[in-house]
Each structure stands twice: as structure tokens, then as C-alpha cells.
């Protein structure tokens, strides 16, 4: 009985312990699951962090590879600049080649056929032209006598300062008031007849002359022989001429200069000896002579054509009355006609004295430059300096000088002021400042 109770009691205890162990087992299993999940989460988080670090490191490494170091960057910038600098001259060269007159300048045959002369300049953006009045190299007159007495030294007749200024011009224009010849006979009945030895053309070269104006009343002093010798002499010396020729086509033909991509035309004509049968023969289709313009129709047509074929037209006129400071009616009339025809600047001589400035619209005129280096008299003279750029006329400067005792020199101080004041008195509606710069009064 006791044994039976004991057995039954033991079974109850075992069942009780088994019932007590079940919650513990559930708790343990639950705790195990939580621990497993936590450990797995921790490991996953750590692995993710490592991947991010690895990704960042890889990106940084890539960035470092793609981005040059400061030293490499410093190396690259100058190379780029060098390439740009190397390309820049090529572009400028292309611009020069593509200039308006680039193709013409490369065609020597075209230049010769069209009377065009390329000129080097002392500036990249402008062209300086110089003009002086009457020259005379006749051996029988005082000028050449003095030069011969000095052993042929040109500075005995033209000062060093004047020569330096003349030679500094990009284009230097002179009035050649005589023929170069040892042939022919003097024109019958003419009071003054001039000629010079052919060798004296070297003085034009020494002055730096780029153009000899031949439209005057002395080129034919020794007839056709003298005129033709003059054309040949200048051609052999390499000095272009304008205003005379073997026929009217050549005599009226403009001379063109191209400098700094600016094309300049120069036309020259004479209206002097206003007679039906002048001593100085006018050129015709059959005969040599000068370009006469007492009837100005052909002159105006020549100017119109020159304007169509150039950027700036200069007309050099032999006109006026000798020893008269005031322009005569025919000068006034033809100046207005030249402006209408398209001239941009008119420069005159023949009067053997200075005449004033005027403006016709925007076209300036100096009626006469006077004698430059012509005789032994003491008289006022000048050199005219004209500057052009791509926009046209930039400046005109009247540079005072005096011819005295067969020598010409610039003047300064009171003498310069005196001549400038005199020019102002002759030039209504024109401003001439203390440095001789000329402009239109507004």
C-alpha cells in the first residue's frame, strides 16, 4: 500500500517537474532565437559597413586617379596656353591672307598692269604720306651750283632734319618741275626753260621720293625728247611718276599704292597755260604730253574711276596764279568739281608761294605748297604730312619751313608761329593748331 502510494506520488512529482520545465524551455528557445537574430543583424551591419568603406575607398581611389595632382595640373595649363599661342599667329596669318588686297599683292603681273605699288610701312595701323612743292635740279641755276660746290652733298641744300622727315614717310611725293634730258631745244619764246642732267635723279632717291609728279608747265621745256627722256630716267631709277605719259592713257592714269591693306590713288593734272595752243603740250591718243585739265571732264572721270578702285583718292593739281597767295576762280571751281567727283584730298602747287587751306564738304584742299627747293630766294614753304588709317583721313599736319640761300630747313619757335599764323589768315573756316595740325572748324 505504501509502495503504491510512493509510486503514485513519484509519478505526480515527475509530472509536476515536467510541467514546471516547459515554460523554461519556451523561454530558452525564445532567448536563443533573439540572440541568433541579434548576432546575425550585428554581423550583417558590420559586413554592410565594410562594403560601404570599400565602396568609398574605391571611389576615392578612382577620383584620385581621374583628378590630376596640382603638379600635373600646373603642367597641363602652360601646354594649353602654348597651343593657343601657336594657333593665334596662324589665325592672324589667315586674316592677312584674307585681306582685301592679299591676292592682288601676290600677283606681280596684275600689279604691273594696273600701276599698283605695294609699300612697306613703319606702323601696323596707318600710312604716312609726305608732300613737298616745286623742285629744280637745273645745273644753270643757283640750287645746283651750291650743291656742286659742296661736292654733291644734298645736305648742303636740304637740311638733315628735313631729309630725315622725308625719308621717314611711307610714301613721299614731290613735284618734279623740270625734264631730265641732255637732248632737245628750249621752247621758243618761253621766258624760263629748265632741264637737268639725268644723273641728278639720284637726288630724288636720296630724298626718299616714292612718286614724282610731272603734271606741270615745265616738263615739255625741251620738247618731246626731254619728256620721253624724263619718263625713261624715272623708270630706270625705280621711281613711279604721274601726270604725264607717252599718250593720254598713260598721262591721265592714276598711280595706286597699297599699304596696310589701304589702297591709295594719286591723280595729277595741270590747268596752267590757259591757252588754245599752250607751250606745254597736252597728251593725246597719238602724242606724248602732260595731263591737261583746263577742260576738267576727263579729270573728273579719272577721279570717279580711281574712287571706284581705291579707298582714298589724292589729286595733285598744278594751278593758280604765280606769286598770288589767294586762289583764283578756276581753282575754286575745279576744287568743288573734284569734291563732287569723289576726291578725298587735293594738293596744289605752281604759284611759287604758299596758299591757304579750305574744306569742300569733308574734303580738305591746300591750294599751293609753294616752292620747296627751287631757287636762291628767301620764302616760306612747308612739308605736308598726311596720315591715313582704315577709316580714311586721320590727320593733316603743316610743317613750317623756309627756303633761303638755296637751302631749305624747318623752322621753330617764333618763325614757326609766324608762318602758322600766316596760314591761318589764308584759310577761312579752317583750324590750324600750334603744331600745324589742320582740321575743319565746326
C-alpha positions in Angstrom: 0.0 0.0 0.0 2.8 2.3 0.9 4.7 1.2 -2.1 1.7 2.0 -4.3 1.3 5.4 -2.8 5.0 6.1 -3.2 4.8 5.2 -6.8 1.8 7.3 -7.4 3.5 10.2 -5.6 6.6 9.9 -7.6 4.7 10.0 -10.9 3.0 13.1 -9.7 6.3 14.8 -8.8 7.7 13.9 -12.2 4.7 15.2 -14.0 4.9 18.4 -11.9 8.6 18.9 -12.7 7.8 18.3 -16.3 5.1 20.9 -16.2 7.5 23.3 -14.5 10.2 22.7 -17.1 8.0 23.6 -20.2 8.0 27.4 -19.6 11.7 27.4 -19.1 12.2 25.6 -22.3 10.0 28.0 -24.2 11.9 31.0 -22.6 15.2 29.4 -23.5 14.2 28.8 -27.1 12.8 32.4 -27.4 16.0 33.8 -25.9 18.1 31.7 -28.3 16.1 33.0 -31.3 16.5 36.6 -30.2 20.3 36.1 -29.7 20.6 34.4 -33.1 18.7 37.3 -34.8 20.8 39.9 -32.9 24.1 38.3 -33.8 23.0 37.8 -37.4 21.9 41.5 -37.5 25.2 42.6 -36.0 27.2 40.6 -38.4 25.1 41.9 -41.4 25.5 45.5 -40.2 29.3 45.1 -39.9 29.5 43.5 -43.3 27.5 46.4 -44.8 29.8 48.9 -43.2 32.8 47.2 -44.6 31.2 47.3 -48.1 30.5 51.0 -47.8 34.0 51.7 -46.6 35.3 49.6 -49.5 33.0 51.5 -51.9 34.1 54.9 -50.6 37.7 53.8 -50.8 37.3 52.6 -54.4 35.5 55.9 -55.4 38.2 58.0 -53.7 40.9 55.9 -55.5 39.1 56.4 -58.8 38.7 60.2 -58.1 42.4 60.4 -57.3 43.2 58.6 -60.5 40.9 60.9 -62.6 41.9 64.2 -60.9 45.5 65.3 -61.6 47.7 66.3 -58.8 48.5 70.0 -58.5 51.8 69.4 -60.2 50.2 67.7 -63.2 47.6 70.5 -63.4 50.4 73.1 -63.4 52.0 71.1 -66.2 48.8 71.0 -68.3 47.9 74.7 -68.2 51.0 76.0 -69.8 50.8 73.4 -72.5 47.3 74.5 -73.3 48.4 78.2 -73.4 51.3 77.3 -75.7 48.9 75.6 -78.1 46.7 78.7 -78.1 49.6 80.9 -78.7 50.8 78.7 -81.5 47.3 78.8 -83.1 47.0 82.6 -82.8 49.6 83.6 -85.4 48.1 81.1 -87.8 44.7 82.9 -87.4 46.5 86.2 -87.9 48.2 84.8 -91.0 44.9 83.7 -92.3 43.5 87.2 -91.7 46.4 88.7 -93.6 45.9 86.3 -96.5 42.2 87.0 -96.5 42.8 90.8 -96.6 41.1 92.8 -99.3 44.2 93.1 -101.4 46.1 90.0 -100.4 45.5 88.2 -103.7 46.4 91.2 -105.8 49.7 91.7 -103.9 50.8 88.2 -104.7 50.2 88.7 -108.5 53.1 90.7 -109.9 51.7 90.8 -113.4 48.4 92.2 -112.1 50.2 94.9 -110.1 52.3 96.0 -113.1 49.3 96.1 -115.5 47.3 98.2 -113.1 50.0 100.6 -112.0 49.9 99.4 -108.3 52.9 99.7 -106.0 53.0 97.8 -102.7 54.6 99.7 -99.8 56.1 98.7 -96.5 55.1 101.0 -93.6 56.5 102.0 -90.3 53.2 101.3 -88.5 50.7 98.4 -88.4 47.6 100.6 -88.5 48.3 103.7 -90.5 50.0 105.1 -93.6 52.1 108.3 -93.5 52.4 110.3 -96.7 54.6 113.4 -97.2 54.2 116.1 -99.9 56.5 119.0 -100.9 56.3 121.6 -103.6 58.4 122.6 -106.5 61.9 121.1 -107.0 64.5 122.3 -109.6 67.8 120.4 -110.4 68.9 122.6 -113.4 72.7 122.9 -113.4 72.4 126.5 -114.7 70.5 127.8 -111.6 71.7 128.6 -108.2 70.4 125.5 -106.4 72.6 123.0 -108.2 75.6 125.4 -108.3 75.6 125.3 -104.5 75.3 121.5 -104.3 78.1 121.1 -106.9 80.3 123.4 -104.8 79.8 121.2 -101.8 80.9 118.1 -103.7 77.4 117.0 -104.5 76.3 116.8 -100.8 72.5 117.0 -100.7 72.6 118.3 -97.1 74.1 121.5 -98.4 70.7 122.2 -99.9 68.2 120.3 -97.7 68.8 120.1 -94.0 69.4 116.9 -92.2 66.2 117.3 -90.2 64.1 117.8 -93.4 65.7 114.8 -95.2 65.2 112.6 -92.1 61.5 113.5 -92.1 61.1 112.9 -95.8 62.8 109.5 -95.6 60.6 108.5 -92.7 57.4 108.8 -94.8 55.8 105.6 -96.0 55.0 107.4 -99.3 56.9 110.6 -100.3 55.5 112.7 -103.1 57.4 115.5 -104.8 56.7 118.0 -107.7 59.4 117.4 -110.4 59.2 120.8 -112.1 61.7 120.0 -115.0 62.7 117.3 -117.5 65.8 115.0 -117.2 67.5 115.3 -120.5 70.6 116.4 -122.4 68.6 116.5 -125.7 66.2 118.8 -127.4 66.0 122.5 -127.8 64.3 125.0 -125.4 60.8 126.0 -126.2 60.9 129.2 -128.4 59.5 132.3 -126.7 59.4 130.9 -123.2 60.9 133.1 -120.5 62.2 130.2 -118.3 63.1 126.8 -119.6 64.5 124.1 -117.3 66.3 120.8 -117.6 68.6 118.7 -115.5 71.2 116.1 -116.1 69.8 112.5 -115.9 72.3 111.7 -113.1 70.6 114.1 -110.8 67.6 111.8 -110.4 69.8 110.2 -107.7 68.8 113.2 -105.5 65.2 112.1 -105.7 66.3 108.7 -104.5 68.3 110.2 -101.7 65.3 112.2 -100.6 63.3 109.1 -100.3 60.9 110.1 -103.1 58.3 107.4 -103.9 56.4 109.4 -106.6 57.3 112.2 -109.0 54.5 114.5 -110.1 55.1 115.5 -113.7 51.9 117.5 -114.5 53.4 121.0 -114.7 54.3 123.7 -117.2 58.0 122.9 -117.4 58.1 119.2 -118.3 57.9 120.0 -122.0 60.5 122.8 -121.9 62.8 120.7 -124.2 60.1 119.2 -126.3 59.1 115.6 -126.7 62.7 114.4 -126.4 63.0 115.9 -123.0 59.7 114.5 -121.9 60.4 110.9 -123.1 63.9 111.1 -121.5 62.3 112.0 -118.2 59.9 109.1 -118.3 62.8 106.7 -119.1 65.1 108.2 -116.4 62.5 107.9 -113.7 61.6 104.4 -114.8 65.2 103.3 -114.7 65.6 104.8 -111.2 62.6 102.9 -110.0 60.5 106.0 -109.2 56.9 105.9 -110.3 55.5 109.1 -112.0 52.1 110.5 -112.5 50.6 113.3 -114.7 52.5 112.8 -118.0 52.9 110.0 -120.5 53.5 108.7 -124.0 49.8 109.2 -124.7 46.7 110.5 -122.8 46.0 107.0 -121.5 49.3 106.9 -119.6 49.3 110.6 -118.7 45.9 110.5 -117.1 46.5 107.1 -115.4 46.4 107.1 -111.6 49.2 105.6 -109.6 48.0 103.3 -106.8 49.8 102.3 -103.6 48.7 99.5 -101.3 49.9 99.8 -97.7 48.4 98.3 -94.5 45.5 97.0 -96.6 44.7 100.6 -97.7 44.6 101.3 -101.4 45.5 104.9 -102.2 45.1 106.5 -105.6 47.1 109.6 -106.8 45.9 111.6 -109.8 47.9 114.6 -111.2 46.8 117.2 -113.7 47.7 120.8 -114.8 45.5 123.7 -116.0 48.4 126.1 -116.5 49.0 127.9 -119.8 45.3 128.5 -120.2 45.6 129.0 -124.0 44.4 127.3 -127.1 48.0 126.5 -128.1 50.0 126.1 -124.8 53.7 125.8 -124.7 53.4 122.6 -122.7 51.7 120.0 -124.9 48.8 118.1 -123.5 48.9 114.4 -124.2 46.5 112.9 -126.7 45.8 109.5 -128.1 48.6 109.9 -130.6 51.1 112.3 -128.8 53.0 112.4 -125.6 52.5 115.2 -123.1 51.1 116.2 -119.8 47.6 115.6 -118.4 45.9 118.9 -119.1 42.6 119.8 -117.3 41.6 123.3 -118.4 38.5 121.3 -119.6 38.1 119.1 -116.5 35.7 116.5 -117.9 38.4 113.8 -118.3 39.9 114.7 -114.9 36.6 114.2 -113.1 36.0 110.9 -114.9 39.5 109.8 -113.9 38.8 110.7 -110.3 35.5 108.8 -110.3 37.2 105.7 -111.7 40.0 106.0 -109.2 37.4 106.2 -106.4 35.8 103.0 -107.5 39.1 101.2 -107.5 40.6 102.5 -104.2 39.9 103.6 -100.6 41.4 107.1 -100.8 41.9 109.5 -103.7 44.5 112.3 -103.7 44.5 114.8 -106.6 47.7 116.8 -107.1 46.9 120.0 -109.1 49.2 122.4 -110.9 47.0 125.5 -110.9 46.6 129.1 -109.7 48.4 132.4 -110.5 52.1 132.8 -109.9 53.1 134.8 -106.8 49.5 135.2 -105.7 48.6 133.9 -102.2 44.8 133.9 -103.0 43.3 131.1 -105.1 41.8 132.2 -108.4 38.3 131.5 -109.6 39.3 128.4 -111.6 41.0 126.8 -108.6 37.8 127.3 -106.6 35.7 126.0 -109.4 37.7 122.8 -110.0 38.2 122.1 -106.3 34.4 121.9 -106.0 34.2 119.7 -109.1 36.9 117.4 -107.7 35.0 117.0 -104.4 31.8 116.0 -106.3 33.8 113.5 -108.4 35.0 111.7 -105.3 38.4 113.2 -104.4 39.3 112.8 -100.7 42.2 115.3 -100.7 43.5 118.0 -103.1 47.1 119.3 -103.0 48.2 122.1 -105.3 51.2 124.0 -106.5 52.5 126.3 -109.2 52.1 129.7 -107.5 55.7 129.6 -106.2 54.3 130.8 -102.8 52.1 129.3 -100.1 48.3 129.4 -100.4 45.8 128.5 -97.8 43.6 125.6 -96.8 39.9 125.1 -97.4 37.3 122.4 -97.0 34.7 121.4 -99.6 32.4 119.2 -97.6 34.8 116.9 -95.8 37.4 117.2 -98.5 40.5 119.3 -97.5 42.4 121.4 -100.0 45.7 123.1 -99.7 45.8 125.4 -102.8 49.6 125.6 -103.0 52.6 124.2 -101.2 54.8 126.8 -102.9 58.4 126.4 -103.8 60.3 123.8 -101.8 63.8 123.7 -103.1 63.8 125.8 -106.2 66.0 128.9 -106.1 68.0 131.3 -104.0 65.1 133.4 -102.8 64.1 133.6 -99.2 60.5 132.4 -98.8 58.1 130.4 -96.6 57.5 126.9 -97.5 56.4 123.6 -95.9 56.2 119.9 -95.8 52.7 118.4 -95.6 52.3 115.2 -93.6 49.1 113.2 -94.1 48.1 110.1 -92.0 45.6 107.6 -93.2 44.1 104.6 -91.5 41.3 102.1 -92.3 38.7 104.8 -91.5 40.2 107.3 -94.0 41.9 110.6 -93.2 43.4 110.6 -89.7 45.4 113.8 -89.7 47.0 116.6 -91.8 50.0 118.4 -90.4 51.5 121.5 -92.0 55.2 121.6 -91.0 56.7 125.1 -91.5 60.0 125.6 -93.3 61.9 128.3 -95.0 63.9 128.3 -98.3 66.8 130.7 -98.0 70.1 131.0 -99.8 69.5 127.8 -101.8 68.7 125.8 -98.7 65.5 124.6 -97.1 65.1 123.9 -93.4 62.4 123.5 -90.8 61.8 126.5 -88.5 60.8 126.5 -84.9 59.7 128.9 -82.2 58.7 132.4 -83.4 59.4 131.6 -87.0 57.2 128.6 -87.0 54.4 130.6 -85.1 54.7 133.3 -87.7 54.2 131.0 -90.7 51.3 129.2 -89.0 49.6 132.5 -88.2 50.0 133.5 -91.8 48.4 130.2 -93.0 45.5 130.8 -90.6 44.9 134.2 -92.2 44.7 132.5 -95.7 42.4 129.6 -94.5 38.9 130.7 -93.7 36.8 128.1 -91.9 39.9 126.0 -91.0 41.7 125.4 -87.7 45.5 125.1 -87.7 46.9 124.5 -84.2 50.3 125.3 -82.8 51.7 122.0 -84.0 50.4 122.7 -87.5 47.5 120.1 -87.4 44.7 121.1 -89.7 41.0 120.5 -89.2 37.7 121.8 -90.3 36.1 124.4 -88.0 32.7 123.2 -86.7 
